[in-house]
Amino acid sequence: MSLLLRLYLNPAAAMSAILDRGSLFFATIAALIAGAILNFSAPYLNTGFFLPLFLLAAGFVPGLMLLASLIGRLGGVGMLLQRDYSPLLTCVAMALAAAELPLAALLQFVPPAPGIAAAVVYFAVLVFFAVRTVFGVPNGTAAGIVALSWLPLAAVALVWGPLSMILHFIASPFILLYLWYYFGSEVSGLGDALRRRQNFRRMLDAAAVNPHDGEAQYQLGLIHQQRRQYTEAIERFKKAIAIDPALTDAHFQLGRIAREQGRYREALAYFQTVINQDERHSSSETLRELAAIYVNARQFEDARNELVIYTERRPYDPEGLYYYGVTLEALGDPAAARDLFQRAIEADRTAPRYRRRFTAPWSRLAQKKLR
């Protein structure tokens, strides 16, 4: 119940807490109860307490995952369904309950149209935080996924006639028992992905109690970083290097966060520590990160010095090739810059599918430069 109430106060932190401590069973019950309360207070809506949750589980959430696969380039839909279906369904079901409960009260004082519109907008906001937290995508990508999330529901509406007939047929007790006999294990295993995440988090929290375990602090920092909770991630990474200053990974991630947030001096200090400890750390990506800082600071000679080495070691990284192209363009060599932009586009085209999420933005930037 506290997680449901927390959605009204801090939805971003609440979605993260739902992933760590939430329950698919509780989220389902909460959504059903909220639906029942809404139908009792506004019987003219005639939605049924079960239908919204069914549409959520069978259409909306799989549709979100399909959109995440296409827009966010997160990999195949099958892999996402196995890994993220139950975590996302838990978060979205909680969002549905959080949107329906105030709507039931609101409809006692306002006309249905503005009340429902407000509830839909609030639900979309909560789904935005759910998508961003579960998939770890940027704000723009999460907003795009939510903006197009009506498409799966529209597709369900097109086939609702025959689908409702099938649902009435399988509502027979005999059919339900038959389906449970053959598919009960799969249904009962829906929450396994969420439980695995939570067990891993509990294991890390237990390990982090040890004041000498810097690796546990680092792994917890990665979880917060993936969820875009940068304040908590920075705190964990700093605890990790306080325990073990030689933990190069933590210095590198602190540098990346500092660069993304525009704290370039701090980023340079962290990356210099990484280079001092291991210049080839993370496949030499420290050199690319340094070059990105120099490009933003318009120190193009310094950027070129880093990128010459980096592109020799990583000749098929679109991000490094893009930055190198920008650098040479600023230094007055447009022909070489165009060649590098073309190489960045080609590197994205030939990248493995699971890498497209990371390579595609640099290909698009390179294409803009060529135009």
DOVOMAR-720655 format. One record per residue (C-alpha): residue in one letter; x, y, z. Coordinates in nm, 2 decimals. Layout:
<rec r="A" X="X" Y="Y" Z="Z"/>
...
This chain:
<rec r="M" X="0.00" Y="0.00" Z="0.00"/>
<rec r="S" X="0.29" Y="0.24" Z="0.08"/>
<rec r="L" X="0.42" Y="0.19" Z="-0.27"/>
<rec r="L" X="0.08" Y="0.28" Z="-0.42"/>
<rec r="L" X="0.07" Y="0.60" Z="-0.21"/>
<rec r="R" X="0.42" Y="0.68" Z="-0.30"/>
<rec r="L" X="0.32" Y="0.71" Z="-0.67"/>
<rec r="Y" X="0.13" Y="1.03" Z="-0.58"/>
<rec r="L" X="0.43" Y="1.19" Z="-0.41"/>
<rec r="N" X="0.74" Y="1.08" Z="-0.61"/>
<rec r="P" X="0.65" Y="0.86" Z="-0.91"/>
<rec r="A" X="1.01" Y="0.82" Z="-1.03"/>
<rec r="A" X="1.13" Y="0.68" Z="-0.70"/>
<rec r="A" X="0.81" Y="0.49" Z="-0.65"/>
<rec r="M" X="0.86" Y="0.29" Z="-0.98"/>
<rec r="S" X="1.21" Y="0.21" Z="-0.87"/>
<rec r="A" X="1.08" Y="0.09" Z="-0.53"/>
<rec r="I" X="0.81" Y="-0.12" Z="-0.71"/>
<rec r="L" X="1.08" Y="-0.30" Z="-0.90"/>
<rec r="D" X="1.28" Y="-0.37" Z="-0.58"/>
<rec r="R" X="0.99" Y="-0.46" Z="-0.35"/>
<rec r="G" X="0.67" Y="-0.47" Z="-0.54"/>
<rec r="S" X="0.45" Y="-0.77" Z="-0.61"/>
<rec r="L" X="0.27" Y="-0.86" Z="-0.93"/>
<rec r="F" X="0.00" Y="-1.02" Z="-0.72"/>
<rec r="F" X="-0.05" Y="-0.71" Z="-0.51"/>
<rec r="A" X="-0.05" Y="-0.49" Z="-0.82"/>
<rec r="T" X="-0.31" Y="-0.71" Z="-0.98"/>
<rec r="I" X="-0.54" Y="-0.70" Z="-0.67"/>
<rec r="A" X="-0.49" Y="-0.32" Z="-0.64"/>
<rec r="A" X="-0.59" Y="-0.27" Z="-1.00"/>
<rec r="L" X="-0.90" Y="-0.49" Z="-0.96"/>
<rec r="I" X="-1.01" Y="-0.32" Z="-0.64"/>
<rec r="A" X="-0.96" Y="0.02" Z="-0.80"/>
<rec r="G" X="-1.16" Y="-0.09" Z="-1.10"/>
<rec r="A" X="-1.44" Y="-0.21" Z="-0.88"/>
<rec r="I" X="-1.45" Y="0.11" Z="-0.68"/>
<rec r="L" X="-1.46" Y="0.31" Z="-1.00"/>
<rec r="N" X="-1.75" Y="0.11" Z="-1.14"/>
<rec r="F" X="-1.94" Y="0.14" Z="-0.81"/>
<rec r="S" X="-1.90" Y="0.52" Z="-0.80"/>
<rec r="A" X="-1.96" Y="0.57" Z="-1.17"/>
<rec r="P" X="-2.17" Y="0.28" Z="-1.29"/>
<rec r="Y" X="-2.25" Y="0.46" Z="-1.62"/>
<rec r="L" X="-1.89" Y="0.39" Z="-1.73"/>
<rec r="N" X="-1.98" Y="0.02" Z="-1.75"/>
<rec r="T" X="-1.61" Y="-0.08" Z="-1.80"/>
<rec r="G" X="-1.62" Y="-0.38" Z="-1.57"/>
<rec r="F" X="-1.36" Y="-0.42" Z="-1.30"/>
<rec r="F" X="-1.17" Y="-0.70" Z="-1.49"/>
<rec r="L" X="-1.16" Y="-0.56" Z="-1.84"/>
<rec r="P" X="-0.91" Y="-0.27" Z="-1.79"/>
<rec r="L" X="-0.66" Y="-0.51" Z="-1.63"/>
<rec r="F" X="-0.71" Y="-0.77" Z="-1.91"/>
<rec r="L" X="-0.65" Y="-0.50" Z="-2.18"/>
<rec r="L" X="-0.34" Y="-0.39" Z="-1.99"/>
<rec r="A" X="-0.19" Y="-0.74" Z="-1.96"/>
<rec r="A" X="-0.29" Y="-0.87" Z="-2.30"/>
<rec r="G" X="-0.26" Y="-0.56" Z="-2.52"/>
<rec r="F" X="-0.11" Y="-0.25" Z="-2.37"/>
<rec r="V" X="0.20" Y="-0.39" Z="-2.20"/>
<rec r="P" X="0.30" Y="-0.62" Z="-2.49"/>
<rec r="G" X="0.24" Y="-0.32" Z="-2.71"/>
<rec r="L" X="0.47" Y="-0.10" Z="-2.50"/>
<rec r="M" X="0.74" Y="-0.37" Z="-2.53"/>
<rec r="L" X="0.70" Y="-0.38" Z="-2.91"/>
<rec r="L" X="0.73" Y="0.00" Z="-2.92"/>
<rec r="A" X="1.04" Y="-0.02" Z="-2.69"/>
<rec r="S" X="1.20" Y="-0.28" Z="-2.92"/>
<rec r="L" X="1.13" Y="-0.06" Z="-3.23"/>
<rec r="I" X="1.19" Y="0.29" Z="-3.09"/>
<rec r="G" X="1.44" Y="0.22" Z="-2.82"/>
<rec r="R" X="1.62" Y="-0.06" Z="-3.02"/>
<rec r="L" X="1.63" Y="-0.27" Z="-2.71"/>
<rec r="G" X="1.65" Y="-0.61" Z="-2.89"/>
<rec r="G" X="1.39" Y="-0.86" Z="-2.99"/>
<rec r="V" X="1.04" Y="-0.86" Z="-2.85"/>
<rec r="G" X="1.08" Y="-1.22" Z="-2.74"/>
<rec r="M" X="1.38" Y="-1.14" Z="-2.52"/>
<rec r="L" X="1.20" Y="-0.83" Z="-2.37"/>
<rec r="L" X="0.89" Y="-1.04" Z="-2.29"/>
<rec r="Q" X="1.10" Y="-1.29" Z="-2.10"/>
<rec r="R" X="1.30" Y="-1.03" Z="-1.92"/>
<rec r="D" X="1.07" Y="-0.73" Z="-1.86"/>
<rec r="Y" X="0.71" Y="-0.84" Z="-1.90"/>
<rec r="S" X="0.63" Y="-0.90" Z="-1.53"/>
<rec r="P" X="0.83" Y="-0.60" Z="-1.41"/>
<rec r="L" X="0.66" Y="-0.37" Z="-1.66"/>
<rec r="L" X="0.31" Y="-0.52" Z="-1.59"/>
<rec r="T" X="0.36" Y="-0.47" Z="-1.22"/>
<rec r="C" X="0.46" Y="-0.11" Z="-1.26"/>
<rec r="V" X="0.18" Y="-0.03" Z="-1.51"/>
<rec r="A" X="-0.09" Y="-0.21" Z="-1.30"/>
<rec r="M" X="0.01" Y="0.00" Z="-1.01"/>
<rec r="A" X="-0.01" Y="0.30" Z="-1.23"/>
<rec r="L" X="-0.36" Y="0.20" Z="-1.34"/>
<rec r="A" X="-0.47" Y="0.17" Z="-0.97"/>
<rec r="A" X="-0.32" Y="0.50" Z="-0.89"/>
<rec r="A" X="-0.51" Y="0.67" Z="-1.18"/>
<rec r="E" X="-0.84" Y="0.50" Z="-1.12"/>
<rec r="L" X="-0.87" Y="0.57" Z="-0.74"/>
<rec r="P" X="-0.87" Y="0.95" Z="-0.76"/>
<rec r="L" X="-1.09" Y="0.93" Z="-1.08"/>
<rec r="A" X="-1.36" Y="0.75" Z="-0.87"/>
<rec r="A" X="-1.37" Y="1.05" Z="-0.63"/>
<rec r="L" X="-1.33" Y="1.31" Z="-0.90"/>
<rec r="L" X="-1.63" Y="1.19" Z="-1.10"/>
<rec r="Q" X="-1.85" Y="1.28" Z="-0.80"/>
<rec r="F" X="-1.78" Y="1.65" Z="-0.86"/>
<rec r="V" X="-1.69" Y="1.70" Z="-1.23"/>
<rec r="P" X="-1.84" Y="1.59" Z="-1.56"/>
<rec r="P" X="-1.71" Y="1.26" Z="-1.70"/>
<rec r="A" X="-1.52" Y="1.39" Z="-2.00"/>
<rec r="P" X="-1.27" Y="1.62" Z="-1.81"/>
<rec r="G" X="-1.23" Y="1.38" Z="-1.53"/>
<rec r="I" X="-1.15" Y="1.09" Z="-1.75"/>
<rec r="A" X="-0.91" Y="1.31" Z="-1.96"/>
<rec r="A" X="-0.73" Y="1.41" Z="-1.64"/>
<rec r="A" X="-0.70" Y="1.04" Z="-1.53"/>
<rec r="V" X="-0.57" Y="0.94" Z="-1.88"/>
<rec r="V" X="-0.30" Y="1.21" Z="-1.87"/>
<rec r="Y" X="-0.20" Y="1.11" Z="-1.52"/>
<rec r="F" X="-0.18" Y="0.75" Z="-1.62"/>
<rec r="A" X="0.04" Y="0.84" Z="-1.92"/>
<rec r="V" X="0.27" Y="1.03" Z="-1.69"/>
<rec r="L" X="0.30" Y="0.73" Z="-1.46"/>
<rec r="V" X="0.36" Y="0.49" Z="-1.75"/>
<rec r="F" X="0.64" Y="0.73" Z="-1.87"/>
<rec r="F" X="0.82" Y="0.67" Z="-1.54"/>
<rec r="A" X="0.75" Y="0.30" Z="-1.56"/>
<rec r="V" X="0.90" Y="0.27" Z="-1.91"/>
<rec r="R" X="1.20" Y="0.48" Z="-1.83"/>
<rec r="T" X="1.27" Y="0.29" Z="-1.51"/>
<rec r="V" X="1.22" Y="-0.07" Z="-1.65"/>
<rec r="F" X="1.40" Y="-0.02" Z="-1.98"/>
<rec r="G" X="1.65" Y="0.25" Z="-1.87"/>
<rec r="V" X="1.58" Y="0.46" Z="-2.19"/>
<rec r="P" X="1.63" Y="0.83" Z="-2.22"/>
<rec r="N" X="1.34" Y="1.07" Z="-2.15"/>
<rec r="G" X="1.28" Y="1.14" Z="-2.51"/>
<rec r="T" X="1.26" Y="0.77" Z="-2.60"/>
<rec r="A" X="1.03" Y="0.70" Z="-2.30"/>
<rec r="A" X="0.80" Y="0.99" Z="-2.41"/>
<rec r="G" X="0.79" Y="0.86" Z="-2.76"/>
<rec r="I" X="0.69" Y="0.51" Z="-2.65"/>
<rec r="V" X="0.41" Y="0.65" Z="-2.43"/>
<rec r="A" X="0.29" Y="0.89" Z="-2.70"/>
<rec r="L" X="0.24" Y="0.59" Z="-2.94"/>
<rec r="S" X="0.10" Y="0.35" Z="-2.67"/>
<rec r="W" X="-0.25" Y="0.41" Z="-2.79"/>
<rec r="L" X="-0.17" Y="0.21" Z="-3.10"/>
<rec r="P" X="-0.18" Y="-0.13" Z="-2.93"/>
<rec r="L" X="-0.52" Y="-0.05" Z="-2.78"/>
<rec r="A" X="-0.65" Y="0.07" Z="-3.12"/>
<rec r="A" X="-0.54" Y="-0.27" Z="-3.26"/>
<rec r="V" X="-0.73" Y="-0.45" Z="-2.99"/>
<rec r="A" X="-1.04" Y="-0.24" Z="-3.06"/>
<rec r="L" X="-1.03" Y="-0.34" Z="-3.42"/>
<rec r="V" X="-1.06" Y="-0.71" Z="-3.33"/>
<rec r="W" X="-1.27" Y="-0.67" Z="-3.02"/>
<rec r="G" X="-1.58" Y="-0.83" Z="-3.16"/>
<rec r="P" X="-1.43" Y="-1.17" Z="-3.23"/>
<rec r="L" X="-1.20" Y="-1.14" Z="-2.93"/>
<rec r="S" X="-1.50" Y="-1.08" Z="-2.69"/>
<rec r="M" X="-1.67" Y="-1.40" Z="-2.83"/>
<rec r="I" X="-1.35" Y="-1.60" Z="-2.76"/>
<rec r="L" X="-1.34" Y="-1.45" Z="-2.41"/>
<rec r="H" X="-1.70" Y="-1.55" Z="-2.34"/>
<rec r="F" X="-1.62" Y="-1.90" Z="-2.46"/>
<rec r="I" X="-1.31" Y="-1.95" Z="-2.24"/>
<rec r="A" X="-1.50" Y="-1.81" Z="-1.94"/>
<rec r="S" X="-1.66" Y="-2.16" Z="-1.91"/>
<rec r="P" X="-1.54" Y="-2.32" Z="-1.59"/>
<rec r="F" X="-1.46" Y="-2.64" Z="-1.78"/>
<rec r="I" X="-1.24" Y="-2.45" Z="-2.03"/>
<rec r="L" X="-1.07" Y="-2.25" Z="-1.75"/>
<rec r="L" X="-0.98" Y="-2.57" Z="-1.57"/>
<rec r="Y" X="-0.85" Y="-2.72" Z="-1.89"/>
<rec r="L" X="-0.64" Y="-2.41" Z="-1.97"/>
<rec r="W" X="-0.50" Y="-2.40" Z="-1.61"/>
<rec r="Y" X="-0.41" Y="-2.77" Z="-1.63"/>
<rec r="Y" X="-0.20" Y="-2.71" Z="-1.94"/>
<rec r="F" X="-0.08" Y="-2.35" Z="-1.89"/>
<rec r="G" X="-0.09" Y="-2.31" Z="-1.51"/>
<rec r="S" X="0.29" Y="-2.34" Z="-1.47"/>
<rec r="E" X="0.35" Y="-2.06" Z="-1.73"/>
<rec r="V" X="0.09" Y="-1.83" Z="-1.56"/>
<rec r="S" X="0.24" Y="-1.90" Z="-1.22"/>
<rec r="G" X="0.58" Y="-1.82" Z="-1.36"/>
<rec r="L" X="0.48" Y="-1.47" Z="-1.49"/>
<rec r="G" X="0.64" Y="-1.31" Z="-1.18"/>
<rec r="D" X="0.97" Y="-1.50" Z="-1.21"/>
<rec r="A" X="1.16" Y="-1.22" Z="-1.39"/>
<rec r="L" X="1.06" Y="-0.97" Z="-1.13"/>
<rec r="R" X="1.15" Y="-1.20" Z="-0.84"/>
<rec r="R" X="1.49" Y="-1.26" Z="-0.99"/>
<rec r="R" X="1.55" Y="-0.89" Z="-1.01"/>
<rec r="Q" X="1.44" Y="-0.85" Z="-0.65"/>
<rec r="N" X="1.65" Y="-1.14" Z="-0.52"/>
<rec r="F" X="1.96" Y="-0.99" Z="-0.70"/>
<rec r="R" X="1.89" Y="-0.66" Z="-0.54"/>
<rec r="R" X="1.84" Y="-0.81" Z="-0.19"/>
<rec r="M" X="2.17" Y="-1.00" Z="-0.23"/>
<rec r="L" X="2.35" Y="-0.68" Z="-0.32"/>
<rec r="D" X="2.20" Y="-0.49" Z="-0.03"/>
<rec r="A" X="2.31" Y="-0.77" Z="0.20"/>
<rec r="A" X="2.66" Y="-0.76" Z="0.06"/>
<rec r="A" X="2.67" Y="-0.38" Z="0.08"/>
<rec r="V" X="2.64" Y="-0.40" Z="0.46"/>
<rec r="N" X="3.00" Y="-0.52" Z="0.46"/>
<rec r="P" X="3.20" Y="-0.19" Z="0.48"/>
<rec r="H" X="3.48" Y="-0.35" Z="0.28"/>
<rec r="D" X="3.28" Y="-0.47" Z="-0.02"/>
<rec r="G" X="3.32" Y="-0.19" Z="-0.28"/>
<rec r="E" X="3.20" Y="-0.42" Z="-0.56"/>
<rec r="A" X="2.85" Y="-0.44" Z="-0.41"/>
<rec r="Q" X="2.83" Y="-0.06" Z="-0.39"/>
<rec r="Y" X="2.94" Y="-0.04" Z="-0.75"/>
<rec r="Q" X="2.67" Y="-0.29" Z="-0.87"/>
<rec r="L" X="2.40" Y="-0.10" Z="-0.68"/>
<rec r="G" X="2.53" Y="0.22" Z="-0.85"/>
<rec r="L" X="2.48" Y="0.05" Z="-1.19"/>
<rec r="I" X="2.12" Y="-0.04" Z="-1.10"/>
<rec r="H" X="2.05" Y="0.33" Z="-1.01"/>
<rec r="Q" X="2.24" Y="0.45" Z="-1.32"/>
<rec r="Q" X="2.04" Y="0.22" Z="-1.55"/>
<rec r="R" X="1.72" Y="0.36" Z="-1.39"/>
<rec r="R" X="1.85" Y="0.72" Z="-1.44"/>
<rec r="Q" X="1.86" Y="0.79" Z="-1.07"/>
<rec r="Y" X="2.19" Y="0.97" Z="-1.09"/>
<rec r="T" X="2.20" Y="1.11" Z="-0.74"/>
<rec r="E" X="2.17" Y="0.76" Z="-0.59"/>
<rec r="A" X="2.42" Y="0.62" Z="-0.85"/>
<rec r="I" X="2.68" Y="0.89" Z="-0.77"/>
<rec r="E" X="2.65" Y="0.82" Z="-0.40"/>
<rec r="R" X="2.70" Y="0.44" Z="-0.45"/>
<rec r="F" X="3.00" Y="0.49" Z="-0.69"/>
<rec r="K" X="3.16" Y="0.73" Z="-0.45"/>
<rec r="K" X="3.12" Y="0.48" Z="-0.16"/>
<rec r="A" X="3.27" Y="0.21" Z="-0.39"/>
<rec r="I" X="3.59" Y="0.41" Z="-0.45"/>
<rec r="A" X="3.61" Y="0.52" Z="-0.09"/>
<rec r="I" X="3.63" Y="0.15" Z="0.00"/>
<rec r="D" X="3.86" Y="0.06" Z="-0.30"/>
<rec r="P" X="4.02" Y="0.35" Z="-0.48"/>
<rec r="A" X="4.15" Y="0.10" Z="-0.74"/>
<rec r="L" X="3.80" Y="0.02" Z="-0.85"/>
<rec r="T" X="3.85" Y="0.16" Z="-1.20"/>
<rec r="D" X="3.49" Y="0.09" Z="-1.32"/>
<rec r="A" X="3.35" Y="0.32" Z="-1.05"/>
<rec r="H" X="3.58" Y="0.61" Z="-1.15"/>
<rec r="F" X="3.48" Y="0.56" Z="-1.51"/>
<rec r="Q" X="3.10" Y="0.57" Z="-1.44"/>
<rec r="L" X="3.14" Y="0.88" Z="-1.22"/>
<rec r="G" X="3.32" Y="1.04" Z="-1.51"/>
<rec r="R" X="3.04" Y="0.95" Z="-1.76"/>
<rec r="I" X="2.77" Y="1.08" Z="-1.53"/>
<rec r="A" X="2.97" Y="1.41" Z="-1.47"/>
<rec r="R" X="3.01" Y="1.45" Z="-1.85"/>
<rec r="E" X="2.64" Y="1.39" Z="-1.92"/>
<rec r="Q" X="2.56" Y="1.65" Z="-1.65"/>
<rec r="G" X="2.80" Y="1.91" Z="-1.79"/>
<rec r="R" X="3.04" Y="1.89" Z="-1.50"/>
<rec r="Y" X="3.34" Y="1.87" Z="-1.73"/>
<rec r="R" X="3.62" Y="1.94" Z="-1.48"/>
<rec r="E" X="3.50" Y="1.67" Z="-1.25"/>
<rec r="A" X="3.47" Y="1.43" Z="-1.55"/>
<rec r="L" X="3.82" Y="1.51" Z="-1.66"/>
<rec r="A" X="3.95" Y="1.43" Z="-1.31"/>
<rec r="Y" X="3.77" Y="1.09" Z="-1.30"/>
<rec r="F" X="3.88" Y="1.00" Z="-1.65"/>
<rec r="Q" X="4.24" Y="1.09" Z="-1.58"/>
<rec r="T" X="4.23" Y="0.85" Z="-1.28"/>
<rec r="V" X="4.10" Y="0.58" Z="-1.51"/>
<rec r="I" X="4.38" Y="0.64" Z="-1.76"/>
<rec r="N" X="4.64" Y="0.63" Z="-1.48"/>
<rec r="Q" X="4.50" Y="0.30" Z="-1.36"/>
<rec r="D" X="4.43" Y="0.14" Z="-1.70"/>
<rec r="E" X="4.44" Y="0.34" Z="-2.02"/>
<rec r="R" X="4.27" Y="0.06" Z="-2.21"/>
<rec r="H" X="3.99" Y="0.02" Z="-1.96"/>
<rec r="S" X="3.64" Y="-0.04" Z="-2.11"/>
<rec r="S" X="3.79" Y="-0.10" Z="-2.46"/>
<rec r="S" X="3.96" Y="0.24" Z="-2.45"/>
<rec r="E" X="3.63" Y="0.42" Z="-2.42"/>
<rec r="T" X="3.79" Y="0.67" Z="-2.17"/>
<rec r="L" X="3.97" Y="0.82" Z="-2.47"/>
<rec r="R" X="3.64" Y="0.88" Z="-2.65"/>
<rec r="E" X="3.48" Y="1.03" Z="-2.33"/>
<rec r="L" X="3.78" Y="1.27" Z="-2.30"/>
<rec r="A" X="3.74" Y="1.36" Z="-2.67"/>
<rec r="A" X="3.37" Y="1.43" Z="-2.62"/>
<rec r="I" X="3.46" Y="1.67" Z="-2.34"/>
<rec r="Y" X="3.72" Y="1.85" Z="-2.56"/>
<rec r="V" X="3.47" Y="1.88" Z="-2.84"/>
<rec r="N" X="3.21" Y="2.04" Z="-2.61"/>
<rec r="A" X="3.48" Y="2.27" Z="-2.49"/>
<rec r="R" X="3.59" Y="2.34" Z="-2.85"/>
<rec r="Q" X="3.94" Y="2.22" Z="-2.77"/>
<rec r="F" X="3.96" Y="2.04" Z="-3.11"/>
<rec r="E" X="4.33" Y="1.98" Z="-3.11"/>
<rec r="D" X="4.31" Y="1.79" Z="-2.78"/>
<rec r="A" X="4.01" Y="1.60" Z="-2.91"/>
<rec r="R" X="4.20" Y="1.49" Z="-3.22"/>
<rec r="N" X="4.49" Y="1.37" Z="-3.02"/>
<rec r="E" X="4.26" Y="1.14" Z="-2.82"/>
<rec r="L" X="4.05" Y="1.03" Z="-3.13"/>
<rec r="V" X="4.35" Y="0.93" Z="-3.34"/>
<rec r="I" X="4.44" Y="0.67" Z="-3.08"/>
<rec r="Y" X="4.08" Y="0.57" Z="-3.01"/>
<rec r="T" X="3.97" Y="0.52" Z="-3.38"/>
<rec r="E" X="4.28" Y="0.31" Z="-3.44"/>
<rec r="R" X="4.18" Y="0.08" Z="-3.16"/>
<rec r="R" X="3.80" Y="0.10" Z="-3.22"/>
<rec r="P" X="3.76" Y="0.17" Z="-3.60"/>
<rec r="Y" X="3.39" Y="0.06" Z="-3.60"/>
<rec r="D" X="3.25" Y="0.27" Z="-3.32"/>
<rec r="P" X="3.00" Y="0.52" Z="-3.46"/>
<rec r="E" X="3.02" Y="0.75" Z="-3.16"/>
<rec r="G" X="3.40" Y="0.78" Z="-3.19"/>
<rec r="L" X="3.38" Y="0.82" Z="-3.57"/>
<rec r="Y" X="3.12" Y="1.09" Z="-3.53"/>
<rec r="Y" X="3.32" Y="1.29" Z="-3.28"/>
<rec r="Y" X="3.63" Y="1.26" Z="-3.50"/>
<rec r="G" X="3.43" Y="1.39" Z="-3.80"/>
<rec r="V" X="3.31" Y="1.69" Z="-3.60"/>
<rec r="T" X="3.67" Y="1.75" Z="-3.48"/>
<rec r="L" X="3.82" Y="1.75" Z="-3.83"/>
<rec r="E" X="3.53" Y="1.96" Z="-3.97"/>
<rec r="A" X="3.61" Y="2.22" Z="-3.71"/>
<rec r="L" X="3.98" Y="2.20" Z="-3.79"/>
<rec r="G" X="3.92" Y="2.28" Z="-4.16"/>
<rec r="D" X="3.93" Y="1.93" Z="-4.32"/>
<rec r="P" X="3.57" Y="1.88" Z="-4.45"/>
<rec r="A" X="3.66" Y="1.60" Z="-4.69"/>
<rec r="A" X="3.81" Y="1.38" Z="-4.42"/>
<rec r="A" X="3.51" Y="1.47" Z="-4.19"/>
<rec r="R" X="3.26" Y="1.35" Z="-4.45"/>
<rec r="D" X="3.45" Y="1.03" Z="-4.48"/>
<rec r="L" X="3.43" Y="0.98" Z="-4.11"/>
<rec r="F" X="3.06" Y="1.06" Z="-4.10"/>
<rec r="Q" X="3.00" Y="0.80" Z="-4.37"/>
<rec r="R" X="3.20" Y="0.54" Z="-4.18"/>
<rec r="A" X="2.99" Y="0.62" Z="-3.87"/>
<rec r="I" X="2.67" Y="0.55" Z="-4.07"/>
<rec r="E" X="2.81" Y="0.23" Z="-4.21"/>
<rec r="A" X="2.93" Y="0.11" Z="-3.87"/>
<rec r="D" X="2.58" Y="0.15" Z="-3.74"/>
<rec r="R" X="2.43" Y="-0.05" Z="-4.03"/>
<rec r="T" X="2.67" Y="-0.34" Z="-3.97"/>
<rec r="A" X="2.64" Y="-0.34" Z="-3.59"/>
<rec r="P" X="2.48" Y="-0.63" Z="-3.42"/>
<rec r="R" X="2.11" Y="-0.58" Z="-3.36"/>
<rec r="Y" X="2.15" Y="-0.56" Z="-2.98"/>
<rec r="R" X="2.39" Y="-0.27" Z="-3.03"/>
<rec r="R" X="2.17" Y="-0.06" Z="-3.24"/>
<rec r="R" X="2.02" Y="0.11" Z="-2.94"/>
<rec r="F" X="2.36" Y="0.27" Z="-2.87"/>
<rec r="T" X="2.48" Y="0.32" Z="-3.23"/>
<rec r="A" X="2.17" Y="0.45" Z="-3.41"/>
<rec r="P" X="2.18" Y="0.80" Z="-3.25"/>
<rec r="W" X="2.53" Y="0.86" Z="-3.38"/>
<rec r="S" X="2.43" Y="0.74" Z="-3.72"/>
<rec r="R" X="2.14" Y="0.99" Z="-3.73"/>
<rec r="L" X="2.37" Y="1.27" Z="-3.62"/>
<rec r="A" X="2.62" Y="1.18" Z="-3.89"/>
<rec r="Q" X="2.35" Y="1.18" Z="-4.16"/>
<rec r="K" X="2.25" Y="1.53" Z="-4.05"/>
<rec r="K" X="2.61" Y="1.64" Z="-4.09"/>
<rec r="L" X="2.62" Y="1.50" Z="-4.44"/>
<rec r="R" X="2.30" Y="1.67" Z="-4.54"/>
